[in-house]
Structures are given as C-alpha cells and as structure tokens.
C-alpha cells in the first residue's frame, strides 16, 4: 500500500515535470531523471531490485548523462549478485562523474565479490582518496587484504575505519 501511494505521488510529480517541459523550464530532463532516480533508490531500499532497475533505466532514457542513475542501477545489480552488469554500471557512473566517491566504492565491492582483488583495492583506494573519511571503504579494503592474506595491511585499514567510525569497534583477535 505504501509503495503504491509513493508511486502515485511520483506519477503526479512526473506529470507536473512534463507540464513544466511544455512550458519551457530549463534543466527539465535533469530534474525528471532526479525524480525517477529517487523512486529507484526507494525501491532498492525496499529490496525491489527489478522495479528499481526499471526506474533507473527510465531515468537514463530521460537523461543519459545522469551519473546517479547508473550508480543506482549498479547498486540494484550488485544486490542481485549480477556482478558484471553492476561493474559496467558503476564504470559508466565513474566516467560521467569522476568526483563521486560512491561508484568506485561500490565497484570495488563488486570486484571483491568477483574475486578480482587487485581491481577491488584500486577502486577502494580511489573511494578513500575522494572521501578520506569513508569508514566503509577502509573496512571493505581491510576485508580484501584479509582475502589476499595481508593481515598487517588489513589491520591498518581496520584501525583507520574505526578512527572514522568508532561504532565499528576495536581490532581484536577475531578481527583483522
């Protein structure tokens, strides 16, 4: 019920935006893509990945240069375990907006899940370069180091993650 109400309101919003296009408002494609992307993000958060992919695809049709739509579609594919598609979507988001730390972070996660640890480390390092306070990127990079058998580097990254987000706890015997 809640989802239907949300989609109804979003349909009204899209109608208003289409009317604005007819009246000649600037940046309408971008605004429409943003609105549809927000809907897709809501669907990802509710684990409706096919619905989310449809929304992100629609946003990309509206504005093919809107990086957050590619990132969102990549997240939906990543959550479904479709790693090759996720990596392609994140790559396009990075190409369109190389300053956003989220696509390289998520592409690094996808590479790690695919077992490509070198690329995972490179992307997670880029996410950290773009956002040095990103505890999740340090944590993920720590996990990749563990998989590679580099316990010393894993512990260093774990400690950096804890500095950024103390709720992650302290390294101990059970952690890197």
C-alpha atoms as an extended CHARMM CRD file, in Angstrom:
* protein
*
       176  EXT
         1         1  UNK       CA              0.0000000000        0.0000000000        0.0000000000  PROA      1               0.0000000000
         2         2  UNK       CA              2.7550000000        2.4230000000        0.9920000000  PROA      2               0.0000000000
         3         3  UNK       CA              4.6900000000        1.6730000000       -2.2160000000  PROA      3               0.0000000000
         4         4  UNK       CA              1.5820000000        2.2380000000       -4.3770000000  PROA      4               0.0000000000
         5         5  UNK       CA              0.9650000000        5.5800000000       -2.6750000000  PROA      5               0.0000000000
         6         6  UNK       CA              4.5950000000        6.5630000000       -3.2580000000  PROA      6               0.0000000000
         7         7  UNK       CA              4.4160000000        5.5760000000       -6.9100000000  PROA      7               0.0000000000
         8         8  UNK       CA              1.1310000000        7.5030000000       -7.2880000000  PROA      8               0.0000000000
         9         9  UNK       CA              2.7210000000       10.6560000000       -5.9190000000  PROA      9               0.0000000000
        10        10  UNK       CA              5.7400000000       10.1310000000       -8.0940000000  PROA      10              0.0000000000
        11        11  UNK       CA              3.4490000000        9.8030000000      -11.1150000000  PROA      11              0.0000000000
        12        12  UNK       CA              1.8820000000       13.1390000000      -10.2450000000  PROA      12              0.0000000000
        13        13  UNK       CA              5.3420000000       14.6480000000       -9.8710000000  PROA      13              0.0000000000
        14        14  UNK       CA              6.3580000000       13.3290000000      -13.2880000000  PROA      14              0.0000000000
        15        15  UNK       CA              3.1790000000       14.7930000000      -14.7800000000  PROA      15              0.0000000000
        16        16  UNK       CA              3.9900000000       18.1880000000      -13.2860000000  PROA      16              0.0000000000
        17        17  UNK       CA              7.5320000000       17.9570000000      -14.6290000000  PROA      17              0.0000000000
        18        18  UNK       CA              6.2350000000       17.0700000000      -18.1000000000  PROA      18              0.0000000000
        19        19  UNK       CA              3.9430000000       20.0900000000      -17.9730000000  PROA      19              0.0000000000
        20        20  UNK       CA              6.9310000000       22.1930000000      -16.9830000000  PROA      20              0.0000000000
        21        21  UNK       CA              8.7740000000       20.8940000000      -20.0540000000  PROA      21              0.0000000000
        22        22  UNK       CA              5.9660000000       22.0530000000      -22.2860000000  PROA      22              0.0000000000
        23        23  UNK       CA              6.1190000000       25.4620000000      -20.6270000000  PROA      23              0.0000000000
        24        24  UNK       CA              9.8620000000       25.6640000000      -21.2310000000  PROA      24              0.0000000000
        25        25  UNK       CA             11.5460000000       25.2340000000      -17.8380000000  PROA      25              0.0000000000
        26        26  UNK       CA             15.3370000000       24.7740000000      -18.0610000000  PROA      26              0.0000000000
        27        27  UNK       CA             17.0720000000       21.5990000000      -16.9130000000  PROA      27              0.0000000000
        28        28  UNK       CA             13.8430000000       19.6510000000      -17.0690000000  PROA      28              0.0000000000
        29        29  UNK       CA             15.4570000000       16.4010000000      -18.2200000000  PROA      29              0.0000000000
        30        30  UNK       CA             17.8310000000       16.5150000000      -15.2650000000  PROA      30              0.0000000000
        31        31  UNK       CA             15.0000000000       17.1870000000      -12.8100000000  PROA      31              0.0000000000
        32        32  UNK       CA             12.9140000000       14.3730000000      -14.2330000000  PROA      32              0.0000000000
        33        33  UNK       CA             15.8830000000       11.9990000000      -14.0880000000  PROA      33              0.0000000000
        34        34  UNK       CA             16.4850000000       13.0270000000      -10.4640000000  PROA      34              0.0000000000
        35        35  UNK       CA             12.8550000000       12.3400000000       -9.5530000000  PROA      35              0.0000000000
        36        36  UNK       CA             12.8070000000        8.9280000000      -11.2140000000  PROA      36              0.0000000000
        37        37  UNK       CA             16.1940000000        8.0740000000       -9.6560000000  PROA      37              0.0000000000
        38        38  UNK       CA             14.8260000000        8.9180000000       -6.1920000000  PROA      38              0.0000000000
        39        39  UNK       CA             11.9860000000        6.4740000000       -6.8660000000  PROA      39              0.0000000000
        40        40  UNK       CA             14.5180000000        3.8320000000       -7.9120000000  PROA      40              0.0000000000
        41        41  UNK       CA             16.5200000000        4.4110000000       -4.7410000000  PROA      41              0.0000000000
        42        42  UNK       CA             13.3750000000        3.9320000000       -2.6710000000  PROA      42              0.0000000000
        43        43  UNK       CA             12.7870000000        0.6380000000       -4.4570000000  PROA      43              0.0000000000
        44        44  UNK       CA             16.3840000000       -0.5020000000       -3.8420000000  PROA      44              0.0000000000
        45        45  UNK       CA             15.9340000000        0.2860000000       -0.1560000000  PROA      45              0.0000000000
        46        46  UNK       CA             12.7840000000       -1.8530000000       -0.1120000000  PROA      46              0.0000000000
        47        47  UNK       CA             14.6790000000       -4.6410000000       -1.9610000000  PROA      47              0.0000000000
        48        48  UNK       CA             12.5410000000       -4.3950000000       -5.1220000000  PROA      48              0.0000000000
        49        49  UNK       CA             15.5650000000       -4.6460000000       -7.3970000000  PROA      49              0.0000000000
        50        50  UNK       CA             13.7430000000       -5.3440000000      -10.6880000000  PROA      50              0.0000000000
        51        51  UNK       CA             11.4740000000       -2.3490000000      -10.0740000000  PROA      51              0.0000000000
        52        52  UNK       CA             14.4640000000       -0.2190000000       -9.1720000000  PROA      52              0.0000000000
        53        53  UNK       CA             16.3090000000       -1.2450000000      -12.3360000000  PROA      53              0.0000000000
        54        54  UNK       CA             13.2600000000       -0.2260000000      -14.3820000000  PROA      54              0.0000000000
        55        55  UNK       CA             13.1990000000        3.1990000000      -12.7230000000  PROA      55              0.0000000000
        56        56  UNK       CA             16.9300000000        3.7890000000      -13.1410000000  PROA      56              0.0000000000
        57        57  UNK       CA             16.6780000000        2.7010000000      -16.7790000000  PROA      57              0.0000000000
        58        58  UNK       CA             13.8580000000        5.1940000000      -17.2880000000  PROA      58              0.0000000000
        59        59  UNK       CA             15.9650000000        7.9450000000      -15.6790000000  PROA      59              0.0000000000
        60        60  UNK       CA             18.8260000000        7.0940000000      -18.0450000000  PROA      60              0.0000000000
        61        61  UNK       CA             16.4610000000        7.2800000000      -21.0300000000  PROA      61              0.0000000000
        62        62  UNK       CA             15.4170000000       10.7500000000      -19.8570000000  PROA      62              0.0000000000
        63        63  UNK       CA             18.9830000000       11.9530000000      -19.2280000000  PROA      63              0.0000000000
        64        64  UNK       CA             21.7150000000        9.6070000000      -20.4830000000  PROA      64              0.0000000000
        65        65  UNK       CA             24.3870000000       11.7060000000      -18.7330000000  PROA      65              0.0000000000
        66        66  UNK       CA             22.8920000000       11.4630000000      -15.2350000000  PROA      66              0.0000000000
        67        67  UNK       CA             25.5470000000        9.5160000000      -13.2950000000  PROA      67              0.0000000000
        68        68  UNK       CA             23.4560000000        8.7800000000      -10.1610000000  PROA      68              0.0000000000
        69        69  UNK       CA             21.0220000000        6.7150000000      -12.2580000000  PROA      69              0.0000000000
        70        70  UNK       CA             23.8580000000        4.4790000000      -13.4580000000  PROA      70              0.0000000000
        71        71  UNK       CA             25.1520000000        4.2080000000       -9.9050000000  PROA      71              0.0000000000
        72        72  UNK       CA             21.6870000000        3.2550000000       -8.6500000000  PROA      72              0.0000000000
        73        73  UNK       CA             21.2010000000        0.6690000000      -11.3660000000  PROA      73              0.0000000000
        74        74  UNK       CA             24.6230000000       -0.7280000000      -10.4980000000  PROA      74              0.0000000000
        75        75  UNK       CA             23.6090000000       -0.9820000000       -6.8320000000  PROA      75              0.0000000000
        76        76  UNK       CA             20.4720000000       -2.8960000000       -7.7870000000  PROA      76              0.0000000000
        77        77  UNK       CA             22.5060000000       -5.3130000000       -9.9090000000  PROA      77              0.0000000000
        78        78  UNK       CA             25.1000000000       -5.6650000000       -7.1280000000  PROA      78              0.0000000000
        79        79  UNK       CA             22.3650000000       -6.5440000000       -4.6340000000  PROA      79              0.0000000000
        80        80  UNK       CA             21.1120000000       -9.1900000000       -7.0470000000  PROA      80              0.0000000000
        81        81  UNK       CA             24.6160000000      -10.6130000000       -7.4730000000  PROA      81              0.0000000000
        82        82  UNK       CA             24.8240000000       -9.6820000000      -11.1640000000  PROA      82              0.0000000000
        83        83  UNK       CA             28.3950000000       -8.5200000000      -10.7990000000  PROA      83              0.0000000000
        84        84  UNK       CA             29.3580000000       -7.9530000000      -14.4480000000  PROA      84              0.0000000000
        85        85  UNK       CA             26.3570000000       -5.6600000000      -15.0050000000  PROA      85              0.0000000000
        86        86  UNK       CA             26.9830000000       -3.8880000000      -11.6880000000  PROA      86              0.0000000000
        87        87  UNK       CA             30.6220000000       -3.2340000000      -12.6190000000  PROA      87              0.0000000000
        88        88  UNK       CA             29.5980000000       -1.8700000000      -16.0360000000  PROA      88              0.0000000000
        89        89  UNK       CA             27.0400000000        0.4880000000      -14.4670000000  PROA      89              0.0000000000
        90        90  UNK       CA             29.4950000000        1.7460000000      -11.8370000000  PROA      90              0.0000000000
        91        91  UNK       CA             32.1120000000        2.2490000000      -14.5550000000  PROA      91              0.0000000000
        92        92  UNK       CA             29.7180000000        4.4610000000      -16.5060000000  PROA      92              0.0000000000
        93        93  UNK       CA             28.8440000000        6.4380000000      -13.3740000000  PROA      93              0.0000000000
        94        94  UNK       CA             32.5700000000        6.9820000000      -12.7450000000  PROA      94              0.0000000000
        95        95  UNK       CA             33.1040000000        8.0850000000      -16.3420000000  PROA      95              0.0000000000
        96        96  UNK       CA             30.2720000000       10.6080000000      -16.0600000000  PROA      96              0.0000000000
        97        97  UNK       CA             31.2330000000       11.8920000000      -12.5920000000  PROA      97              0.0000000000
        98        98  UNK       CA             34.7700000000       11.0060000000      -11.5290000000  PROA      98              0.0000000000
        99        99  UNK       CA             34.4250000000       13.1230000000       -8.3530000000  PROA      99              0.0000000000
       100       100  UNK       CA             31.7570000000       10.9750000000       -6.6570000000  PROA      100             0.0000000000
       101       101  UNK       CA             33.2700000000        8.5030000000       -4.1730000000  PROA      101             0.0000000000
       102       102  UNK       CA             30.3030000000        6.1100000000       -4.1550000000  PROA      102             0.0000000000
       103       103  UNK       CA             30.6340000000        4.4550000000       -7.5980000000  PROA      103             0.0000000000
       104       104  UNK       CA             34.3020000000        3.4630000000       -7.0910000000  PROA      104             0.0000000000
       105       105  UNK       CA             33.4360000000        2.1860000000       -3.6160000000  PROA      105             0.0000000000
       106       106  UNK       CA             30.6150000000        0.0080000000       -4.9250000000  PROA      106             0.0000000000
       107       107  UNK       CA             32.6080000000       -1.1150000000       -7.9560000000  PROA      107             0.0000000000
       108       108  UNK       CA             35.3820000000       -2.1170000000       -5.5480000000  PROA      108             0.0000000000
       109       109  UNK       CA             32.8680000000       -4.1780000000       -3.5730000000  PROA      109             0.0000000000
       110       110  UNK       CA             31.6860000000       -5.8190000000       -6.8090000000  PROA      110             0.0000000000
       111       111  UNK       CA             35.2620000000       -6.6030000000       -7.8650000000  PROA      111             0.0000000000
       112       112  UNK       CA             35.9570000000       -8.0870000000       -4.4220000000  PROA      112             0.0000000000
       113       113  UNK       CA             32.8770000000      -10.3100000000       -4.6770000000  PROA      113             0.0000000000
       114       114  UNK       CA             34.0610000000      -11.3910000000       -8.1210000000  PROA      114             0.0000000000
       115       115  UNK       CA             37.4760000000      -12.2770000000       -6.6900000000  PROA      115             0.0000000000
       116       116  UNK       CA             39.3580000000       -9.5520000000       -8.5860000000  PROA      116             0.0000000000
       117       117  UNK       CA             41.2070000000       -8.2310000000       -5.5490000000  PROA      117             0.0000000000
       118       118  UNK       CA             43.6780000000       -6.0150000000       -7.4140000000  PROA      118             0.0000000000
       119       119  UNK       CA             40.8870000000       -4.0040000000       -9.0330000000  PROA      119             0.0000000000
       120       120  UNK       CA             38.9370000000       -4.0170000000       -5.7730000000  PROA      120             0.0000000000
       121       121  UNK       CA             41.9080000000       -2.4950000000       -3.9350000000  PROA      121             0.0000000000
       122       122  UNK       CA             42.3930000000        0.1210000000       -6.6650000000  PROA      122             0.0000000000
       123       123  UNK       CA             38.7520000000        1.2060000000       -6.5690000000  PROA      123             0.0000000000
       124       124  UNK       CA             38.5190000000        1.2120000000       -2.7830000000  PROA      124             0.0000000000
       125       125  UNK       CA             41.7100000000        3.2730000000       -2.6950000000  PROA      125             0.0000000000
       126       126  UNK       CA             40.1220000000        5.7340000000       -5.1340000000  PROA      126             0.0000000000
       127       127  UNK       CA             36.9910000000        5.9410000000       -2.9800000000  PROA      127             0.0000000000
       128       128  UNK       CA             39.1980000000        6.7430000000        0.0180000000  PROA      128             0.0000000000
       129       129  UNK       CA             41.1330000000        9.3490000000       -1.9870000000  PROA      129             0.0000000000
       130       130  UNK       CA             37.8650000000       11.0310000000       -2.9290000000  PROA      130             0.0000000000
       131       131  UNK       CA             36.4440000000       10.7540000000        0.6160000000  PROA      131             0.0000000000
       132       132  UNK       CA             39.1970000000       10.1960000000        3.2030000000  PROA      132             0.0000000000
       133       133  UNK       CA             36.6080000000        9.8960000000        5.9840000000  PROA      133             0.0000000000
       134       134  UNK       CA             34.8670000000        6.9190000000        4.3550000000  PROA      134             0.0000000000
       135       135  UNK       CA             34.9880000000        4.2650000000        7.0910000000  PROA      135             0.0000000000
       136       136  UNK       CA             33.1180000000        1.7620000000        4.9220000000  PROA      136             0.0000000000
       137       137  UNK       CA             35.8070000000        1.9760000000        2.2250000000  PROA      137             0.0000000000
       138       138  UNK       CA             38.5560000000        1.3100000000        4.7760000000  PROA      138             0.0000000000
       139       139  UNK       CA             36.5350000000       -1.5820000000        6.1830000000  PROA      139             0.0000000000
       140       140  UNK       CA             35.9640000000       -3.1310000000        2.7430000000  PROA      140             0.0000000000
       141       141  UNK       CA             39.6000000000       -2.6500000000        1.8140000000  PROA      141             0.0000000000
       142       142  UNK       CA             40.5430000000       -4.3750000000        5.0820000000  PROA      142             0.0000000000
       143       143  UNK       CA             38.3820000000       -7.3440000000        4.0880000000  PROA      143             0.0000000000
       144       144  UNK       CA             40.0840000000       -7.5550000000        0.6990000000  PROA      144             0.0000000000
       145       145  UNK       CA             43.5010000000       -7.5360000000        2.3760000000  PROA      145             0.0000000000
       146       146  UNK       CA             42.3580000000      -10.4210000000        4.5890000000  PROA      146             0.0000000000
       147       147  UNK       CA             41.3350000000      -12.4010000000        1.4890000000  PROA      147             0.0000000000
       148       148  UNK       CA             44.7630000000      -11.7380000000       -0.0130000000  PROA      148             0.0000000000
       149       149  UNK       CA             46.4720000000      -12.8690000000        3.1870000000  PROA      149             0.0000000000
       150       150  UNK       CA             47.9030000000       -9.4340000000        4.0160000000  PROA      150             0.0000000000
       151       151  UNK       CA             46.9320000000       -9.3310000000        7.6870000000  PROA      151             0.0000000000
       152       152  UNK       CA             49.1660000000       -6.3720000000        8.5490000000  PROA      152             0.0000000000
       153       153  UNK       CA             47.5720000000       -4.1260000000        5.9180000000  PROA      153             0.0000000000
       154       154  UNK       CA             44.1320000000       -5.4510000000        6.8570000000  PROA      154             0.0000000000
       155       155  UNK       CA             44.6960000000       -4.4190000000       10.4620000000  PROA      155             0.0000000000
       156       156  UNK       CA             45.9330000000       -0.9710000000        9.4040000000  PROA      156             0.0000000000
       157       157  UNK       CA             42.8120000000       -0.3710000000        7.3160000000  PROA      157             0.0000000000
       158       158  UNK       CA             40.5820000000       -1.7620000000       10.0700000000  PROA      158             0.0000000000
       159       159  UNK       CA             42.1320000000        0.7220000000       12.5180000000  PROA      159             0.0000000000
       160       160  UNK       CA             41.5650000000        3.5810000000       10.0600000000  PROA      160             0.0000000000
       161       161  UNK       CA             37.9380000000        2.5070000000        9.7080000000  PROA      161             0.0000000000
       162       162  UNK       CA             37.4990000000        2.5530000000       13.4930000000  PROA      162             0.0000000000
       163       163  UNK       CA             39.0500000000        6.0300000000       13.7110000000  PROA      163             0.0000000000
       164       164  UNK       CA             36.4800000000        7.2480000000       11.1590000000  PROA      164             0.0000000000
       165       165  UNK       CA             33.5770000000        5.3470000000       12.7570000000  PROA      165             0.0000000000
       166       166  UNK       CA             34.1590000000        4.2470000000       16.3640000000  PROA      166             0.0000000000
       167       167  UNK       CA             30.9490000000        2.1870000000       16.2860000000  PROA      167             0.0000000000
       168       168  UNK       CA             32.8880000000       -0.3990000000       14.2660000000  PROA      168             0.0000000000
       169       169  UNK       CA             34.7440000000       -1.3690000000       17.4470000000  PROA      169             0.0000000000
       170       170  UNK       CA             38.3800000000       -2.0660000000       18.1120000000  PROA      170             0.0000000000
       171       171  UNK       CA             40.5530000000       -4.5970000000       16.3580000000  PROA      171             0.0000000000
       172       172  UNK       CA             40.8950000000       -7.7740000000       18.3780000000  PROA      172             0.0000000000
       173       173  UNK       CA             41.7380000000      -11.4120000000       17.8420000000  PROA      173             0.0000000000
       174       174  UNK       CA             38.5370000000      -12.0120000000       15.8500000000  PROA      174             0.0000000000
       175       175  UNK       CA             39.0470000000       -9.0060000000       13.5870000000  PROA      175             0.0000000000
       176       176  UNK       CA             41.8070000000       -8.1810000000       11.1240000000  PROA      176             0.0000000000
